[in-house]
Amino acid sequence: MSKGFATKNTISKKTKKSVNSNEPQGRLISWSPWPPANFQTRYPAFPFVFTIIILIVGQWYISLLR
């Protein structure tokens, strides 16, 4: 007795797909869980944005001290 819409009860073999890309695999720092090796290609503006955020928070902190 078949259930649902399936007509055959065959289990398909899962094939391992190889990734053929130019992006580096693994981690930038081998023991670190972050960042992945392709982080710099995925987020090229991260250093600039992070620097701007640090400057804004620093100015806000300095203004609180006055």
N, C-alpha and C positions, 0 to 999 in steps of 0.2 A: 504494500500500500504506500503510494507516494504522497508526500505532503506538499502543499503549495503549488507552485508553477513548475517545479523541476520535474523533468521527465526521466532523467538518467541520474543514477546515484554514483557516478564516477567522481573520484577525487583527482583534481588536476594537480600535476606536479608543479611546485613553485620553482621557477628558475631564478637564479641569482643574476641580477642585472648589474652590469659593470658600468660605472659612470665614466664617460669619456669627456672630460671637461678640462680646461686649462687651469681651473681654480685649484689651489693647493688643498690637500686634505689633511686632517689631523688638527693639531694645536700649534699655536705660535710658541708657547712654553710647554714643554712635554708633560710636566707634572701638574699644570694648571687646568681646571675645567673650563676656563674662560680666558681669552677669547678664541673662537675658532680661527683656523688659518686663513679663511677667506673673509675675515672681518674687515680688513683694510680695503678690499675690493667692493664689499657690499656697502660700507659706510665711509666713503672717502672724506666727508666733511666732519667726521666725529671730533678730531682734534680741535678744529676751529670752533665748533659749537660748544665743546666742553670748556675751552678757554674763555669764551664769552660768558658762559654761565658762572664760572669761577669769578670773573671780574665783577659781574652784577651782584653776586652774593657777597663778595668782599666789600664792595662799595656800600651795600646795605648794612653790613655788619659795622663798618667804620662809622656810618651815620648814626647808628644806635649808640655808639660809645661817646659821642659828643654831647 
